[in-house]
Amino acid sequence: MLDGGAQFEIFPTDLHLRRVEPALNINRFNRMTVQRNLFEGTSLIWRRVGTAGRQRIDVHIDEGRAISALMALARQK
C-alpha cells in the first residue's frame, strides 16, 4: 500500500536508471528527462551521470512522442 496517498505517474517524464554489478565492475547511472522547448515541441534529454559532456538531446513534435521515445530508450538501457 502507498503511504500518504502518493500515486505513481502513468506517463513518467523523469527517469533515473542505475546498474551496479561489482563482480563485472559495472557502475552506471543514467538520467532521462522530457522537457518542453521554449517555442514549440518537446525534447528528450539523456545523459550519463558522472561523465562530463555526454548528453543526447532528441527533439520531438509533441510530449506524447517524447514520452514514447523515453520508454523505448529506458527499455534499451
C-alpha positions, 0 to 999 in steps of 0.5 A: 500500500502507498503511504500518504496517498502518493500515486505513481505517474502513468506517463513518467517524464523523469527517469533515473536508471542505475546498474551496479554489478561489482563482480563485472565492475559495472557502475552506471547511472543514467538520467532521462528527462522530457522537457518542453522547448521554449517555442514549440515541441518537446525534447528528450534529454539523456545523459550519463551521470558522472561523465562530463559532456555526454548528453543526447538531446532528441527533439520531438513534435509533441510530449506524447512522442517524447514520452514514447521515445523515453520508454523505448530508450529506458527499455534499451538501457 
